[in-house]
Amino acid sequence: MAGISKNWGPPVVASPSSQAETSGRSLVVNQSLTFLTVAFFAKYLAEAWNFRVTL
């Protein structure tokens, strides 16, 4: 359970180092951006495929 929360969210244990906190925050931002990019390309490919099928 701890490994899942570590991978998918901010660290559970608050770190005294602000650098570690910033890197953890950027990791969450990078995961969100990656998910949005994948979702966008999946939507784009699906629309392109539907357009090709209708033609």
N, C-alpha and C positions, 0 to 999 in steps of 0.2 A: 504494500500500500504506500509506503514511504517513497519507493522508487517511482511510482506512477505520479504522485503529486510533485515530485522533484522534476520529472520530465515535462509535465503539462501545466505547471503553474509556478508562481514564485516560491522560493525556498521557504519551507515551513519555519525553520530556525532563523531568527533575525541575526544577521551577521553584523558585528560592530564595524566592519570595514565598509565604507561607503562605495569603494571600488567594486567589491563583490556584489553589493546591492545593485549597483548600476549595471554590471554585466548580467546579473540575473534578470533585470528588467528588460535589457536589450534582447536577451534570449527569448523572452516571452513575446516581445515585439516582432522578432524575426520569425518565430513560429506562426504568429498571426498573419504576417505578410506572406509567408510561404503558403499558408492555407488559403488566403484570398487569391493568390496568384494561381494556385492549382484549380480553385473553384472557377476562376475567370476563364482559364484555358479550357476547362471541361465544358463550360457553357458555350464558349466560342466554337469548340470542335463539334459539339452536339448541334448547334445551329448550322454550321457549315455542312454537316452530314445531312441534316434535314433539307437544306437548300438543294444539295446535290441530288437527293432522292426525289424531290418534287420535280426537278428538271428531268 
